Amino acid sequence: MEININMVRVTAFILIIMCFSAGQTQWKTQFIGTPTDLWSITSDGQKFISVGSRGTIISSTDTSWSIDSVGIGNGSMLTSVIYALSKYIIVGIKGPQEEGVLFVSSDGKKWTNQLTSTIQGLWSVIWMENKFVVVGQNITGTSSDGMAWSFQSFQGTLYSGVWDGDKLISVGKGGAIYSTSDGISWEKKVSGTDSHLYNIIWTGTQYVSVGHGCTILTSPDSEIWTKQNSGMGFTSKALNSIILMNNVLIAVGTNGIVLSSPDGITWSSLPSGTDNILNSISKDENKLVAVGHESTIITSPIGNNTVFSKFIGSKENNRISLKLSGKKISVHIPYSLQESTISVFSLAGKRIPMLVRKAALASFEIDIRDLAPGVYQIVVEKQGIKTAELFSICR
């Protein structure tokens, strides 16, 4: 489903998400404006704020989006927004000289410029537990309150960063990875790639960074990095943003790419309903929201049992239909596959013994209460022919 309202594209993850009342979610969006590229999104727990090109700032507290500002910073490209210390901070780049911009707001409506001198372009702002850090084009900066800033020269371009509770790890152009404990002194790491790295997160056990060419790097300690197979093959496409949702990693990128992984190693491609570039993804306790080019906004509900699915069978008319119903998955198989064997496997290929059965009927249920969060396959086999559906469970 795709709804074009006043030139703003809003797409629901209809093919991705089956949770709670899947198929009953209705989107009512009112947003007036000219299409613009949205570069970043964050949530304070009550509302989402997204920023983009032409100095655009939009916000939402439900399913509706409103324009809060257009033209801020003389039409700057606003590249990053976060919420911390009861305030929003936005950074970006303006003009042909690619100068930096930095704005602060206590309510997301009224913004004040915090720069007193010209600096180079800023790509991201990160909260370090006791201070803000900004990174950009040959520059980094720190502030304890978001109001007064100190900037330092830096050799290279950094696009993003994450605080792990002990240190900040930042990634950037040409596979650059740096760490800092204070936002001032930086230590270079060896990434093993020259692909641009656009985003990074800390899961609690490992770092996961994504970037150009659908590059995915993982590391348990920020010292040794392993390149993972995104499943996209050699490509000029990019993964621009990544988030951890209920122990499942979700990455988004160009051409509407959405990938999911239970461990950062095995990745599955999921349909997003859009071919536009997705630049950033955020969440609150109820939903995921990703934003991108041409004002693309895609939204998905999340909850105690969220099931992502992807058809991987050989023929569409053999497709298995899955629907979440409470603590069970309702499975419907076509007539041609009745009287077949049904099995559920982990993505590592381990059969789940209790879920092996004969399918004499077109519809039946599978209890998922004892399944750990992760990616699984439900496989239907009849006379040597297998059809499968890939799904993930998040709790």
C-alpha positions in Angstrom: 0.0 0.0 0.0 1.3 3.4 -0.9 -0.5 6.6 -0.3 0.6 9.9 -1.9 -0.8 12.8 0.0 0.2 16.3 -0.9 3.4 15.0 -2.5 4.6 13.1 0.6 5.0 9.4 0.3 4.0 7.3 3.2 4.4 3.5 3.0 3.3 0.8 5.4 5.5 -2.3 5.9 2.5 -4.5 4.8 4.6 -7.3 3.5 7.2 -7.1 6.4 5.2 -7.0 9.5 2.6 -9.3 10.8 1.9 -8.4 14.4 -1.1 -7.9 16.6 -3.8 -6.8 14.2 -1.8 -7.3 11.0 -3.8 -6.2 8.0 -6.0 -3.9 10.1 -3.5 -1.1 10.6 -4.8 2.1 8.8 -2.7 5.1 8.0 -4.2 8.6 8.1 -1.5 11.1 7.3 -1.9 14.8 6.7 1.3 16.6 5.7 1.5 19.6 3.4 4.8 20.4 1.7 7.2 20.0 -1.2 9.1 16.6 -1.3 12.5 16.9 0.3 15.1 14.4 1.3 14.9 13.4 5.0 18.3 12.5 6.5 17.7 11.7 10.1 15.0 10.8 12.6 14.9 10.5 16.4 12.3 10.0 19.1 12.0 11.4 22.6 9.5 8.7 23.6 6.6 11.0 23.0 7.1 12.2 19.4 9.4 11.7 16.4 11.3 14.5 14.8 12.9 14.2 11.4 15.2 16.6 9.6 16.3 17.0 6.0 17.3 19.1 3.1 16.2 22.7 2.6 16.3 23.2 6.4 13.2 21.0 6.8 12.0 19.8 10.3 8.9 17.7 10.6 7.4 15.9 13.6 4.7 13.3 14.6 3.1 12.2 17.8 0.8 9.6 16.1 0.4 8.8 12.4 0.2 12.4 11.3 3.2 14.5 10.4 3.4 18.3 10.6 6.0 20.8 9.2 7.7 22.5 12.1 10.2 24.5 10.1 11.4 25.0 6.5 14.5 26.9 5.5 16.3 26.8 8.9 20.0 27.6 8.5 19.4 29.3 5.2 18.0 26.1 3.7 20.8 23.9 5.2 21.0 20.1 4.7 20.2 18.9 8.2 22.0 15.7 8.6 21.4 14.5 12.2 19.1 15.0 15.1 19.1 13.6 18.7 17.3 14.2 21.9 19.2 14.2 25.2 19.3 16.4 28.4 15.7 17.4 27.7 16.7 19.1 24.4 16.9 18.4 20.7 20.1 19.1 18.8 20.4 19.3 15.0 23.6 19.5 13.0 24.1 19.9 9.2 25.8 21.4 6.3 25.0 24.6 4.4 26.1 26.4 1.2 28.7 25.7 -1.5 31.4 26.0 1.1 29.8 23.2 3.1 29.9 25.1 6.4 28.5 23.5 9.6 25.3 24.4 11.3 24.1 23.5 14.8 20.7 24.3 16.4 19.2 23.6 19.8 15.6 23.4 20.9 13.8 22.6 24.1 10.5 21.9 22.5 11.3 20.9 18.9 9.5 24.1 17.7 11.8 27.0 18.4 15.4 26.6 17.4 18.5 28.7 18.2 21.8 28.8 16.4 24.6 27.8 18.8 27.5 28.6 16.4 29.4 31.9 16.9 32.0 31.2 14.2 32.3 29.4 10.8 33.2 25.7 11.0 33.2 22.9 8.6 30.2 20.7 7.8 28.8 18.5 10.6 27.4 15.0 9.9 26.3 13.7 13.2 25.7 14.5 16.9 26.0 11.8 19.6 25.3 11.8 23.3 28.2 10.4 25.4 26.5 10.0 28.8 27.9 13.3 30.1 28.5 15.4 27.0 27.5 15.9 23.4 29.9 15.1 20.6 29.7 16.2 17.0 31.6 14.8 14.1 32.0 15.9 10.5 34.3 17.0 7.7 37.7 17.4 9.3 36.2 18.5 12.6 34.9 17.2 15.9 33.4 19.1 18.8 32.1 18.6 22.4 29.7 20.3 24.7 28.5 19.5 28.2 25.1 21.2 27.8 24.6 21.5 24.0 24.8 25.3 24.3 28.6 26.1 24.6 30.8 24.2 22.2 34.5 23.5 21.7 35.7 22.4 18.3 38.9 20.6 17.2 40.5 19.9 13.9 40.3 16.3 12.7 42.0 14.5 9.8 39.2 12.9 7.9 35.4 12.7 7.7 33.3 10.9 10.2 29.6 10.2 9.6 28.2 8.7 12.7 29.1 7.3 16.2 27.8 5.3 19.1 28.5 5.4 22.9 28.9 2.0 24.5 29.0 3.2 28.1 32.8 3.4 28.1 33.9 4.9 24.9 32.5 6.4 21.7 33.2 4.6 18.4 32.8 6.7 15.3 32.8 5.6 11.6 33.3 7.4 8.4 34.7 8.0 5.0 36.9 5.3 3.4 36.2 2.7 6.2 37.5 5.0 8.9 36.9 3.9 12.5 38.0 5.9 15.5 37.5 5.6 19.3 37.5 8.2 22.0 36.7 8.3 25.7 36.4 12.1 25.9 35.5 13.3 22.4 38.8 15.1 22.1 41.5 12.5 21.7 40.9 10.0 19.0 42.5 6.6 18.3 42.4 5.1 14.9 41.2 1.5 14.4 41.8 -0.9 11.5 38.5 -1.7 9.8 39.8 -3.9 6.9 37.6 -2.0 4.4 37.8 1.2 2.3 34.1 1.4 1.9 32.4 4.4 3.5 30.8 3.5 6.8 27.6 5.5 7.5 26.2 4.2 10.8 27.1 2.1 13.8 25.4 0.7 16.8 26.3 -1.1 20.0 24.1 -4.1 20.8 25.5 -4.7 24.3 27.8 -7.5 23.0 29.1 -6.3 19.7 29.4 -3.3 17.4 27.7 -3.4 14.0 28.5 -0.9 11.3 26.9 -0.5 7.9 27.9 1.4 4.8 28.5 1.7 1.1 28.3 -1.5 -1.0 26.0 -2.9 1.7 29.1 -3.3 3.8 28.4 -4.8 7.2 31.2 -5.0 9.8 30.9 -6.5 13.3 33.3 -6.4 16.3 33.1 -7.5 19.9 35.7 -5.0 21.1 36.2 -2.3 18.4 39.7 -3.7 17.7 39.0 -6.7 15.4 36.4 -6.2 12.7 34.8 -8.9 10.6 33.1 -8.3 7.3 29.7 -10.0 7.1 27.7 -11.1 4.1 24.7 -8.9 3.6 23.3 -11.2 1.0 23.2 -8.4 -1.5 26.3 -9.5 -3.4 28.5 -6.9 -5.1 26.5 -3.8 -5.3 26.8 0.0 -5.5 23.9 0.2 -3.1 24.4 1.3 0.5 23.1 0.6 4.0 22.7 4.0 5.6 21.2 3.3 9.1 20.9 0.4 11.6 18.9 -0.1 14.8 18.4 -2.9 17.4 14.8 -3.8 17.9 13.9 -6.5 20.5 17.2 -8.3 19.8 16.8 -8.1 16.0 19.0 -5.8 13.9 17.2 -3.8 11.3 19.2 -2.0 8.6 17.9 0.3 5.8 19.4 1.8 2.7 19.2 2.7 -1.0 16.4 1.4 -3.2 14.2 0.8 -0.1 16.5 -1.9 1.2 15.5 -3.4 4.6 17.6 -6.1 6.1 17.1 -8.0 9.3 19.4 -10.1 11.4 19.3 -11.9 14.8 23.0 -11.8 15.3 24.7 -9.4 12.8 26.0 -12.4 10.8 23.1 -13.8 9.0 21.0 -11.3 7.1 17.7 -11.5 5.3 16.2 -9.0 2.9 12.6 -7.8 3.5 10.3 -5.8 1.3 9.7 -2.2 2.4 7.1 -1.1 -0.1 9.4 1.7 -1.5 12.3 2.0 -4.0 13.4 5.3 -2.5 16.6 5.8 -0.5 16.1 5.2 3.2 18.5 7.3 5.2 17.7 6.8 8.9 15.6 4.6 11.2 14.4 5.2 14.8 11.9 3.7 17.2 9.8 4.3 20.3 8.0 1.6 22.3 5.3 1.3 19.7 6.8 1.5 16.3 9.7 1.7 13.9 9.9 4.7 11.6 12.4 5.1 8.7 12.8 8.2 6.6 14.5 8.9 3.3 14.5 10.7 -0.1 11.5 12.4 -1.5 9.9 12.7 1.9 9.6 8.9 2.2 8.3 7.8 5.6 7.7 4.1 6.3 6.3 3.0 9.6 5.8 -0.4 11.3 4.2 -1.3 14.6 6.3 -3.4 17.1 5.4 -5.2 20.2 5.8 -8.3 22.5 5.5 -10.6 19.5 6.6 -9.2 16.2 7.0 -11.5 13.2 8.8 -10.5 10.0 8.3 -12.7 7.0 9.7 -13.2 3.6 8.6 -15.7 0.9 11.5 -17.8 -0.4 9.5 -20.5 -2.2 10.1 -21.4 -5.9 6.6 -20.6 -7.1 4.2 -17.8 -6.0 1.2 -20.1 -6.3 2.8 -22.4 -3.7 3.1 -19.5 -1.2 2.6 -20.1 2.5 0.5 -17.5 4.3 1.5 -16.6 7.9 -0.5 -14.5 10.4 0.3 -13.8 14.0 -2.6 -14.6 16.4 -1.7 -14.1 20.0 1.1 -16.5 20.9 0.6 -18.6 17.8 1.2 -18.2 14.1 -1.7 -19.2 11.9 -0.4 -21.0 8.8 -2.3 -21.4 5.6 -1.0 -23.5 2.8 -2.4 -23.9 -0.7 -4.4 -26.9 -1.8 -1.5 -28.2 -3.8 0.6 -28.6 -0.7 -1.9 -30.3 1.6 -0.9 -33.8 2.9 2.7 -32.6 3.1 5.3 -32.5 5.9 5.7 -29.2 7.8 9.0 -28.4 9.6 10.4 -25.4 11.3 14.2 -24.8 11.3 16.5 -22.2 12.8 18.5 -20.2 10.3 21.4 -22.4 11.2 19.5 -25.4 9.9 18.5 -27.0 13.2 15.1 -28.6 13.1 12.7 -27.6 15.9 11.4 -31.1 16.9 8.1 -30.1 18.5 7.1 -28.3 15.3 7.4 -31.1 12.9 4.0 -32.3 11.7 1.9 -33.5 8.8 -0.4 -30.9 7.1 -3.6 -32.6 6.3 -5.6 -29.3 6.4 -5.2 -26.0 4.6 -4.9 -24.1 7.9 -3.3 -24.8 11.3 -1.5 -23.1 14.1 2.1 -23.2 15.4 2.7 -22.2 19.0 5.7 -19.8 19.2 5.8 -19.2 22.9 8.9 -21.4 23.4 10.8 -20.1 20.4 13.7 -17.8 21.2 13.9 -14.5 19.3 15.6 -15.1 16.0 15.1 -16.0 12.3 13.4 -19.2 11.3 12.2 -21.1 8.3 8.9 -22.9 8.0 9.4 -25.6 5.3 6.6 -27.5 3.5 7.8 -30.6 1.7 5.6 -32.7 -0.6 7.0 -35.4 -2.9 10.5 -34.0 -2.7 9.4 -30.5 -3.5 10.1 -27.9 -0.8 8.5 -24.5 -0.3 9.6 -22.2 2.5 8.8 -19.0 4.3 11.4 -17.1 6.3 10.3 -15.3 9.5 11.8 -13.6 12.5 10.5 -13.4 16.0 11.2 -10.4 18.2 10.3 -10.1 21.8 
